[in-house]
């Protein structure tokens, strides 16, 4: 199974650390964030990875040249940066003809059992399945009673959930007419719902999720074995 790790961002919330290294190489639990994500995805059968890179891309390239050469990891340098949706379209050479693949943000830590989402996606075959949760955030998405995405949250919407940065996509996305340009994946999903496609929300319930792109979250984990490199 294939997965894409989104790691091209500037990591602006973690400045000044990310002024000199990419967010993907900030250490957490004794390893760079990107390796924690790879370890997590491997538990669910992922054997091939593509990672988009941009900010301090040379450092990520050098890191994988020097380490973990036993893993099948392809790096895709974006110039210019393409956003969460454009990055996926740009990776079509690696991800097309896979039937489905996983996409995950590099700064997510979770104990969520992704097998649940994989089984539901394989069974229902939506355009995409996105892992969501009822938690506090300023940016929420709305869903109908069948947990199908209806759009960004508006006043009065009832089924409102936060997107947790993990999704499973059908390779139909590569035949949907999107160009290799800056695109937001949520905008793509909303566009697809208007065409009649299903974007399925999968509620992670009480599973642990934390956004380590926020300095206050990363600092709360600081121990003798967790450092910012």
Phi and psi restraints in degrees (value plus and minus 20) as a CYANA .aco file:
   2 UNK   PHI    -127.2   -87.2
   2 UNK   PSI     133.4   173.4
   3 UNK   PHI    -165.4  -125.4
   3 UNK   PSI     131.3   171.3
   4 UNK   PHI    -135.1   -95.1
   4 UNK   PSI     114.0   154.0
   5 UNK   PHI    -128.8   -88.8
   5 UNK   PSI     102.2   142.2
   6 UNK   PHI    -104.0   -64.0
   6 UNK   PSI      90.6   130.6
   7 UNK   PHI    -158.2  -118.2
   7 UNK   PSI      -0.6    39.4
   8 UNK   PHI    -109.4   -69.4
   8 UNK   PSI     -31.3     8.7
   9 UNK   PHI     -84.7   -44.7
   9 UNK   PSI     145.7   185.7
  10 UNK   PHI    -101.7   -61.7
  10 UNK   PSI     -33.2     6.8
  11 UNK   PHI      40.3    80.3
  11 UNK   PSI      20.5    60.5
  12 UNK   PHI     -81.9   -41.9
  12 UNK   PSI     -49.9    -9.9
  13 UNK   PHI     -89.5   -49.5
  13 UNK   PSI     -41.4    -1.4
  14 UNK   PHI    -119.4   -79.4
  14 UNK   PSI      -9.0    31.0
  15 UNK   PHI     -84.6   -44.6
  15 UNK   PSI     123.9   163.9
  16 UNK   PHI    -110.1   -70.1
  16 UNK   PSI     -19.6    20.4
  17 UNK   PHI     -76.8   -36.8
  17 UNK   PSI     -66.2   -26.2
  18 UNK   PHI    -100.4   -60.4
  18 UNK   PSI     -16.0    24.0
  19 UNK   PHI     -90.0   -50.0
  19 UNK   PSI     -43.8    -3.8
  20 UNK   PHI    -138.6   -98.6
  20 UNK   PSI     -36.5     3.5
  21 UNK   PHI    -158.0  -118.0
  21 UNK   PSI     136.5   176.5
  22 UNK   PHI     -94.6   -54.6
  22 UNK   PSI     133.5   173.5
  23 UNK   PHI     -75.7   -35.7
  23 UNK   PSI     -55.4   -15.4
  24 UNK   PHI     -78.8   -38.8
  24 UNK   PSI     -44.7    -4.7
  25 UNK   PHI    -121.6   -81.6
  25 UNK   PSI     -17.9    22.1
  26 UNK   PHI     -85.3   -45.3
  26 UNK   PSI     112.9   152.9
  27 UNK   PHI    -106.4   -66.4
  27 UNK   PSI     123.5   163.5
  28 UNK   PHI    -167.1  -127.1
  28 UNK   PSI     108.8   148.8
  29 UNK   PHI      36.4    76.4
  29 UNK   PSI      17.0    57.0
  30 UNK   PHI      62.4   102.4
  30 UNK   PSI     -16.7    23.3
  31 UNK   PHI    -160.2  -120.2
  31 UNK   PSI     134.5   174.5
  32 UNK   PHI     -78.5   -38.5
  32 UNK   PSI     127.6   167.6
  33 UNK   PHI     -69.2   -29.2
  33 UNK   PSI     -61.3   -21.3
  34 UNK   PHI     -85.1   -45.1
  34 UNK   PSI     -51.7   -11.7
  35 UNK   PHI     -94.6   -54.6
  35 UNK   PSI     -52.4   -12.4
  36 UNK   PHI     -82.5   -42.5
  36 UNK   PSI     -59.4   -19.4
  37 UNK   PHI     -87.9   -47.9
  37 UNK   PSI     -63.2   -23.2
  38 UNK   PHI     -80.1   -40.1
  38 UNK   PSI     -65.7   -25.7
  39 UNK   PHI     -79.3   -39.3
  39 UNK   PSI     -62.1   -22.1
  40 UNK   PHI     -81.9   -41.9
  40 UNK   PSI     -68.4   -28.4
  41 UNK   PHI     -88.2   -48.2
  41 UNK   PSI     -53.1   -13.1
  42 UNK   PHI     -83.1   -43.1
  42 UNK   PSI     -48.4    -8.4
  43 UNK   PHI     -81.6   -41.6
  43 UNK   PSI     -43.2    -3.2
  44 UNK   PHI    -128.8   -88.8
  44 UNK   PSI      -2.3    37.7
  45 UNK   PHI      77.6   117.6
  45 UNK   PSI     -11.8    28.2
  46 UNK   PHI     -95.3   -55.3
  46 UNK   PSI     109.2   149.2
  47 UNK   PHI    -141.3  -101.3
  47 UNK   PSI     -34.3     5.7
  48 UNK   PHI    -149.9  -109.9
  48 UNK   PSI     113.5   153.5
  49 UNK   PHI    -145.6  -105.6
  49 UNK   PSI     124.4   164.4
  50 UNK   PHI    -144.7  -104.7
  50 UNK   PSI     114.9   154.9
  51 UNK   PHI    -143.8  -103.8
  51 UNK   PSI     103.2   143.2
  52 UNK   PHI    -104.5   -64.5
  52 UNK   PSI     119.0   159.0
  53 UNK   PHI    -154.7  -114.7
  53 UNK   PSI     130.1   170.1
  54 UNK   PHI    -172.9  -132.9
  54 UNK   PSI     -86.8   -46.8
  55 UNK   PHI     -89.2   -49.2
  55 UNK   PSI     102.6   142.6
  56 UNK   PHI      31.6    71.6
  56 UNK   PSI      22.3    62.3
  57 UNK   PHI     -82.4   -42.4
  57 UNK   PSI     -49.1    -9.1
  58 UNK   PHI     -82.1   -42.1
  58 UNK   PSI     -56.0   -16.0
  59 UNK   PHI     -88.7   -48.7
  59 UNK   PSI     -58.0   -18.0
  60 UNK   PHI     -88.5   -48.5
  60 UNK   PSI     -62.3   -22.3
  61 UNK   PHI     -79.1   -39.1
  61 UNK   PSI     -65.5   -25.5
  62 UNK   PHI     -85.1   -45.1
  62 UNK   PSI     -58.9   -18.9
  63 UNK   PHI     -78.4   -38.4
  63 UNK   PSI     -65.8   -25.8
  64 UNK   PHI     -99.2   -59.2
  64 UNK   PSI     -40.1    -0.1
  65 UNK   PHI     -90.1   -50.1
  65 UNK   PSI     -51.7   -11.7
  66 UNK   PHI    -113.6   -73.6
  66 UNK   PSI     -37.5     2.5
  67 UNK   PHI    -158.6  -118.6
  67 UNK   PSI     134.2   174.2
  68 UNK   PHI      35.9    75.9
  68 UNK   PSI      19.5    59.5
  69 UNK   PHI     -91.9   -51.9
  69 UNK   PSI     -29.0    11.0
  70 UNK   PHI     -99.6   -59.6
  70 UNK   PSI     -32.4     7.6
  71 UNK   PHI    -114.5   -74.5
  71 UNK   PSI     129.8   169.8
  72 UNK   PHI    -110.0   -70.0
  72 UNK   PSI      74.8   114.8
  73 UNK   PHI    -148.7  -108.7
  73 UNK   PSI     102.2   142.2
  74 UNK   PHI    -127.1   -87.1
  74 UNK   PSI     114.3   154.3
  75 UNK   PHI    -124.5   -84.5
  75 UNK   PSI     115.4   155.4
  76 UNK   PHI    -144.2  -104.2
  76 UNK   PSI      83.6   123.6
  77 UNK   PHI     -97.3   -57.3
  77 UNK   PSI     104.9   144.9
  78 UNK   PHI    -118.4   -78.4
  78 UNK   PSI     110.0   150.0
  79 UNK   PHI    -168.3  -128.3
  79 UNK   PSI      80.4   120.4
  80 UNK   PHI    -102.5   -62.5
  80 UNK   PSI     158.2   198.2
  81 UNK   PHI     -86.3   -46.3
  81 UNK   PSI     125.2   165.2
  82 UNK   PHI    -135.5   -95.5
  82 UNK   PSI     -20.3    19.7
  83 UNK   PHI      56.7    96.7
  83 UNK   PSI     154.5   194.5
  84 UNK   PHI     -88.1   -48.1
  84 UNK   PSI     -53.7   -13.7
  85 UNK   PHI    -102.7   -62.7
  85 UNK   PSI     -66.0   -26.0
  86 UNK   PHI     -81.5   -41.5
  86 UNK   PSI     -53.0   -13.0
  87 UNK   PHI     -82.2   -42.2
  87 UNK   PSI     -62.0   -22.0
  88 UNK   PHI     -86.4   -46.4
  88 UNK   PSI     -64.7   -24.7
  89 UNK   PHI     -80.6   -40.6
  89 UNK   PSI     -59.7   -19.7
  90 UNK   PHI     -86.3   -46.3
  90 UNK   PSI     -40.3    -0.3
  91 UNK   PHI    -114.9   -74.9
  91 UNK   PSI      -3.4    36.6
  92 UNK   PHI     -77.8   -37.8
  92 UNK   PSI     -55.3   -15.3
  93 UNK   PHI     -79.1   -39.1
  93 UNK   PSI     -52.0   -12.0
  94 UNK   PHI    -110.3   -70.3
  94 UNK   PSI     -50.4   -10.4
  95 UNK   PHI    -129.1   -89.1
  95 UNK   PSI     -38.2     1.8
  96 UNK   PHI     -85.1   -45.1
  96 UNK   PSI     136.2   176.2
  97 UNK   PHI      43.0    83.0
  97 UNK   PSI       7.8    47.8
  98 UNK   PHI    -124.0   -84.0
  98 UNK   PSI     -25.2    14.8
  99 UNK   PHI      49.3    89.3
  99 UNK   PSI     -74.6   -34.6
 100 UNK   PHI    -171.6  -131.6
 100 UNK   PSI     137.3   177.3
 101 UNK   PHI    -173.2  -133.2
 101 UNK   PSI     142.3   182.3
 102 UNK   PHI    -120.4   -80.4
 102 UNK   PSI     124.3   164.3
 103 UNK   PHI    -146.0  -106.0
 103 UNK   PSI     114.3   154.3
 104 UNK   PHI    -162.9  -122.9
 104 UNK   PSI     120.6   160.6
 105 UNK   PHI     -90.3   -50.3
 105 UNK   PSI     127.9   167.9
 106 UNK   PHI     -93.5   -53.5
 106 UNK   PSI     -37.2     2.8
 107 UNK   PHI    -125.6   -85.6
 107 UNK   PSI       4.1    44.1
 108 UNK   PHI    -122.4   -82.4
 108 UNK   PSI     115.0   155.0
 109 UNK   PHI    -142.7  -102.7
 109 UNK   PSI     116.3   156.3
 110 UNK   PHI    -177.1  -137.1
 110 UNK   PSI     137.0   177.0
 111 UNK   PHI    -130.3   -90.3
 111 UNK   PSI      -5.7    34.3
 112 UNK   PHI     -81.5   -41.5
 112 UNK   PSI     117.0   157.0
 113 UNK   PHI    -101.3   -61.3
 113 UNK   PSI      75.2   115.2
 114 UNK   PHI     -85.4   -45.4
 114 UNK   PSI     -37.1     2.9
 115 UNK   PHI     -79.3   -39.3
 115 UNK   PSI     -52.6   -12.6
 116 UNK   PHI     -79.3   -39.3
 116 UNK   PSI     -67.8   -27.8
 117 UNK   PHI     -87.9   -47.9
 117 UNK   PSI     -59.4   -19.4
 118 UNK   PHI     -81.3   -41.3
 118 UNK   PSI     -65.3   -25.3
 119 UNK   PHI     -84.5   -44.5
 119 UNK   PSI     -59.9   -19.9
 120 UNK   PHI     -87.4   -47.4
 120 UNK   PSI     -61.4   -21.4
 121 UNK   PHI     -83.7   -43.7
 121 UNK   PSI     -64.4   -24.4
 122 UNK   PHI     -83.3   -43.3
 122 UNK   PSI     -57.2   -17.2
 123 UNK   PHI     -92.3   -52.3
 123 UNK   PSI     -65.1   -25.1
 124 UNK   PHI    -115.2   -75.2
 124 UNK   PSI     -41.0    -1.0
 125 UNK   PHI      32.8    72.8
 125 UNK   PSI      31.7    71.7
 126 UNK   PHI     -95.1   -55.1
 126 UNK   PSI     154.0   194.0
 127 UNK   PHI     -81.8   -41.8
 127 UNK   PSI     -60.2   -20.2
 128 UNK   PHI    -176.9  -136.9
 128 UNK   PSI     132.4   172.4
 129 UNK   PHI    -139.2   -99.2
 129 UNK   PSI     107.9   147.9
 130 UNK   PHI    -140.7  -100.7
 130 UNK   PSI     115.1   155.1
 131 UNK   PHI    -102.7   -62.7
 131 UNK   PSI     104.9   144.9
 132 UNK   PHI    -150.2  -110.2
 132 UNK   PSI     150.8   190.8
 133 UNK   PHI    -179.4  -139.4
 133 UNK   PSI     129.8   169.8
 134 UNK   PHI    -107.0   -67.0
 134 UNK   PSI      73.1   113.1
 135 UNK   PHI    -165.2  -125.2
 135 UNK   PSI     146.9   186.9
 136 UNK   PHI     -93.1   -53.1
 136 UNK   PSI     106.0   146.0
 137 UNK   PHI    -184.9  -144.9
 137 UNK   PSI     134.1   174.1
 138 UNK   PHI     -99.1   -59.1
 138 UNK   PSI     -37.3     2.7
 139 UNK   PHI    -135.0   -95.0
 139 UNK   PSI      86.3   126.3
 140 UNK   PHI    -142.0  -102.0
 140 UNK   PSI     141.3   181.3
 141 UNK   PHI    -135.5   -95.5
 141 UNK   PSI     132.9   172.9
 142 UNK   PHI    -128.5   -88.5
 142 UNK   PSI     126.9   166.9
 143 UNK   PHI    -155.8  -115.8
 143 UNK   PSI     133.3   173.3
 144 UNK   PHI    -103.1   -63.1
 144 UNK   PSI    -194.1  -154.1
 145 UNK   PHI     -89.5   -49.5
 145 UNK   PSI     -36.3     3.7
 146 UNK   PHI    -113.5   -73.5
 146 UNK   PSI      -9.7    30.3
 147 UNK   PHI      42.5    82.5
 147 UNK   PSI      16.6    56.6
 148 UNK   PHI    -119.3   -79.3
 148 UNK   PSI     114.4   154.4
 149 UNK   PHI     -79.6   -39.6
 149 UNK   PSI     113.8   153.8
 150 UNK   PHI    -133.5   -93.5
 150 UNK   PSI     -39.2     0.8
 151 UNK   PHI     131.1   171.1
 151 UNK   PSI    -192.1  -152.1
 152 UNK   PHI     -92.6   -52.6
 152 UNK   PSI     131.3   171.3
 153 UNK   PHI     -85.4   -45.4
 153 UNK   PSI     113.1   153.1
 154 UNK   PHI    -138.2   -98.2
 154 UNK   PSI     143.4   183.4
 155 UNK   PHI     -78.7   -38.7
 155 UNK   PSI     110.3   150.3
 156 UNK   PHI      77.9   117.9
 156 UNK   PSI     -33.7     6.3
 157 UNK   PHI     -84.4   -44.4
 157 UNK   PSI     123.2   163.2
 158 UNK   PHI    -118.2   -78.2
 158 UNK   PSI     -69.5   -29.5
 159 UNK   PHI    -109.2   -69.2
 159 UNK   PSI      67.8   107.8
 160 UNK   PHI    -133.5   -93.5
 160 UNK   PSI     108.8   148.8
 161 UNK   PHI    -159.5  -119.5
 161 UNK   PSI     136.4   176.4
 162 UNK   PHI    -112.9   -72.9
 162 UNK   PSI     120.8   160.8
 163 UNK   PHI    -101.1   -61.1
 163 UNK   PSI     112.4   152.4
 164 UNK   PHI    -119.4   -79.4
 164 UNK   PSI      -8.3    31.7
 165 UNK   PHI      60.2   100.2
 165 UNK   PSI      -5.3    34.7
 166 UNK   PHI    -149.7  -109.7
 166 UNK   PSI     110.5   150.5
 167 UNK   PHI    -166.5  -126.5
 167 UNK   PSI     138.7   178.7
 168 UNK   PHI    -140.5  -100.5
 168 UNK   PSI     105.2   145.2
 169 UNK   PHI    -137.4   -97.4
 169 UNK   PSI     125.9   165.9
 170 UNK   PHI     -98.2   -58.2
 170 UNK   PSI     127.8   167.8
 171 UNK   PHI     -93.1   -53.1
 171 UNK   PSI     -16.1    23.9
 172 UNK   PHI     -80.7   -40.7
 172 UNK   PSI     -41.8    -1.8
 173 UNK   PHI     -78.9   -38.9
 173 UNK   PSI     -48.0    -8.0
 174 UNK   PHI    -101.2   -61.2
 174 UNK   PSI     -26.8    13.2
 175 UNK   PHI    -134.3   -94.3
 175 UNK   PSI       0.5    40.5
 176 UNK   PHI    -123.9   -83.9
 176 UNK   PSI     -12.7    27.3
 177 UNK   PHI      68.4   108.4
 177 UNK   PSI     -11.7    28.3
 178 UNK   PHI    -101.0   -61.0
 178 UNK   PSI     121.9   161.9
 179 UNK   PHI    -117.2   -77.2
 179 UNK   PSI     144.7   184.7
 180 UNK   PHI    -100.9   -60.9
 180 UNK   PSI      62.7   102.7
 181 UNK   PHI    -167.8  -127.8
 181 UNK   PSI     155.1   195.1
 182 UNK   PHI     -86.2   -46.2
 182 UNK   PSI      99.6   139.6
 183 UNK   PHI    -162.8  -122.8
 183 UNK   PSI     126.0   166.0
 184 UNK   PHI    -116.3   -76.3
 184 UNK   PSI     112.4   152.4
 185 UNK   PHI     -84.8   -44.8
 185 UNK   PSI     -52.5   -12.5
 186 UNK   PHI     -86.6   -46.6
 186 UNK   PSI     -57.3   -17.3
 187 UNK   PHI     -81.5   -41.5
 187 UNK   PSI     -59.5   -19.5
 188 UNK   PHI     -82.7   -42.7
 188 UNK   PSI     -65.1   -25.1
 189 UNK   PHI     -81.2   -41.2
 189 UNK   PSI     -64.0   -24.0
 190 UNK   PHI     -84.1   -44.1
 190 UNK   PSI     -60.3   -20.3
 191 UNK   PHI     -80.4   -40.4
 191 UNK   PSI     -60.8   -20.8
 192 UNK   PHI     -88.4   -48.4
 192 UNK   PSI     -54.6   -14.6
 193 UNK   PHI     -83.4   -43.4
 193 UNK   PSI     -53.8   -13.8
 194 UNK   PHI     -90.1   -50.1
 194 UNK   PSI     -40.3    -0.3
 195 UNK   PHI    -109.6   -69.6
 195 UNK   PSI     -23.4    16.6
 196 UNK   PHI      80.6   120.6
 196 UNK   PSI     -17.8    22.2
 197 UNK   PHI     -98.5   -58.5
 197 UNK   PSI     137.3   177.3
 198 UNK   PHI    -123.9   -83.9
 198 UNK   PSI     105.5   145.5
 199 UNK   PHI    -130.0   -90.0
 199 UNK   PSI      88.8   128.8
 200 UNK   PHI    -111.2   -71.2
 200 UNK   PSI     108.7   148.7
 201 UNK   PHI    -111.0   -71.0
 201 UNK   PSI     111.0   151.0
 202 UNK   PHI    -135.8   -95.8
 202 UNK   PSI      92.9   132.9
 203 UNK   PHI     -96.6   -56.6
 203 UNK   PSI      99.5   139.5
 204 UNK   PHI    -100.5   -60.5
 204 UNK   PSI     -21.0    19.0
 205 UNK   PHI      39.6    79.6
 205 UNK   PSI    -146.0  -106.0
 206 UNK   PHI    -115.2   -75.2
 206 UNK   PSI      -7.5    32.5
 207 UNK   PHI     -78.3   -38.3
 207 UNK   PSI     129.8   169.8
 208 UNK   PHI     -97.9   -57.9
 208 UNK   PSI     106.9   146.9
 209 UNK   PHI    -156.7  -116.7
 209 UNK   PSI     119.7   159.7
 210 UNK   PHI    -166.1  -126.1
 210 UNK   PSI     119.0   159.0
 211 UNK   PHI    -111.1   -71.1
 211 UNK   PSI      84.1   124.1
 212 UNK   PHI    -102.4   -62.4
 212 UNK   PSI     -15.9    24.1
 213 UNK   PHI     -98.4   -58.4
 213 UNK   PSI     -29.2    10.8
 214 UNK   PHI    -113.6   -73.6
 214 UNK   PSI     105.4   145.4
 215 UNK   PHI     -78.8   -38.8
 215 UNK   PSI     -55.1   -15.1
 216 UNK   PHI     -86.1   -46.1
 216 UNK   PSI     -51.5   -11.5
 217 UNK   PHI     -94.5   -54.5
 217 UNK   PSI     -62.4   -22.4
 218 UNK   PHI     -86.2   -46.2
 218 UNK   PSI     -61.1   -21.1
 219 UNK   PHI     -85.3   -45.3
 219 UNK   PSI     -50.4   -10.4
 220 UNK   PHI     -87.0   -47.0
 220 UNK   PSI     -33.6     6.4
 221 UNK   PHI    -121.6   -81.6
 221 UNK   PSI     -17.4    22.6
 222 UNK   PHI     -80.9   -40.9
 222 UNK   PSI     101.8   141.8
 223 UNK   PHI    -156.9  -116.9
 223 UNK   PSI    -198.0  -158.0
 224 UNK   PHI     -83.6   -43.6
 224 UNK   PSI     -44.5    -4.5
 225 UNK   PHI    -123.4   -83.4
 225 UNK   PSI     -13.2    26.8
 226 UNK   PHI    -143.7  -103.7
 226 UNK   PSI      97.4   137.4
 227 UNK   PHI    -158.7  -118.7
 227 UNK   PSI     140.5   180.5
 228 UNK   PHI    -117.1   -77.1
 228 UNK   PSI      95.4   135.4
